[in-house]
Amino acid sequence: MTVSNISAYDRGKEALKNLNVDDQLGLLWVVYTKLGKSITPAAPGASGSEIAQGLFNQVKAIPHQEQLQVMRDIATKANTQISREYGSLSPETKLAFWYFLAQGMENATIIPMPPNYELPQPGKELLATIEGLSFQEQIDFLRGAVLPMGVEPAGGSQI
């Protein structure tokens, strides 16, 4: 199967696996800040953005270093309360959540990226790939990247 036959969604699901967790978070931040003007209409307008805002507010309420750990936990599927809550979100709500995080990082309500952070070469190549996609393919790629993150909610009355 050639790359052109693989959907943007499937490429998104596979793409982040080759980056360490901090570079995964870095790529999401760069994508949302660099391509934000085209991606933002899909994220905040998503049904459930109030839910994404609620989860974002939970993250915003904790200290910066813990915020970073929460994002790492979501990306690595750690079994934590917030990661389970994230895991229960719809794909569109997950997109909105990462959009809100990127906005929070820009205005420093969420731990900002280090000023000297630079994407590693594989991340730069992924960014170039994303930039070359159509708007819908960009959204599909991001959906594929963020959908597998988080943990499935626990059964019964627990999240």
TALINDA-V985272 format. One line per field, one symbol per residue. ss: DSSP state (~ for helix, > for strand, _ for the rest). Layout:
BEGIN
ss=???
END
This chain:
BEGIN
ss=__~~~__~~~~~~~~~~~__~~~~~~~~~~~~~~_~~~~~~~~_____~~~~~~~~~~~~___~~~~~~~~~~~~_____~~~~~~~___~~~~~~~~~~~~~~~~______________~~~~~~~~~~~___~~~~~~~~~~~~~____________
END
